[in-house]
């Protein structure tokens, strides 16, 4: 078994949650989402991010607004929909429960 593959799978499993969490703070441009994910060491490339944003949009969890840019073409800024906010609340609850469970397993001492 390859540890790098396991690490990638772990990151993929929480990517959607992290993206929704980032967008929940304010309207945000895709490259800013990408920068935050990379700085948090959740290795993502544009080829992964854009299809995921499209899928979340098609699921009605996200919407976007076009905003004029002084340095080029208009930019697409993403926002959560009401459905997206409810979905994120459910994911947050699941994350809290799951991370607590993992911590319990990690911190358990042998008998």
N, C-alpha and C positions, 0 to 999 in steps of 0.2 A: 504494500500500500504506500502511496506517495503522499507525504505530509503536505506538499504544496497544493495538491488537488483537494485535500481535506480543508485546508485553509481557504481556498477559493470558494468551496461550497458553503463554508460557514459565513463568509462575507456575502455571498449571493443571497443567502437566506434572510439577511437583515437589510438588504439594500433598499427594497421597496419601503420598508418602515422608515429608514433614515431619510430617504428622499421626501416622503410625505412630511416628516418632522421638520425638515429644513424649509419646505414650502409653507408650512403652517405659520411660520413666524412673520412672513411678509411676502408681497409680490416679489418674484425673483427670476432672474434671467438664467437660462440653462448653463451658461459657462460659469456662473457664480455657484450653482449647485455642484458642478463638476469640481471646481476649486475646493469647495468645502469637503467634499467626499475624499479627494486626494489628500488634503491636509490632515484629515482624520485617519489616513492610511487604509481607507476602504478603496482599494485599487479599482478604479473605474475608468473606462475610456469612452469617448463620445459614441462609439459604435454600440456601447451597452446602454448608455444613458438615454439617447434619443428614442430608441424603440420602446424603452420602458415608460418614458413620459407619454408617448403616443398611446400605449396600452392603458395607462392610468387615465388618460383623457377619454379614451373610448369607453372605459368603465364608468365614466361620469364622476370620477373622483377629483379630477383637475379640470380647470378651464384656463384660458390664457387671454391676455390682452396685448394688442400690438401697441408699442410705444415708439414714437419717433425718436431717432437717434441723431445727435449732431455730428457723429463721426461715421455715418454710413446708413445702411438701410434700416427700416423699423425693426425693433427687437420684440420677440415674443416673451412676455413675462407671465409666469405661471402662478396660479392661485388655487387654493383648495375650494371645492364646492361644499355645500352643506353635507352632501352624501360623503364626500371625502373627509370632512371633519369627524363625522360619526365613525367612519371606517378607521381613521387614525386613533380615535378613542379606544376602539376595540383592540387594535394592534398594541396600543400602549399598555392596556390591561394585560394582554397576553405576554408582552415583553416583561412586565414587572413580575408576573407569576413565573415565567420561564427563567429569568435571570436569578430570581430567588431560589428556585429549585436547583439550578446549576451551582450556585454558591453553596447551598447545603451539601451537595455531593462533593464538591471540591474541598470543603472545609471539614468534612467528617473525618474523625480520627479512627484508626483501627482499634478494635477491642482487644 
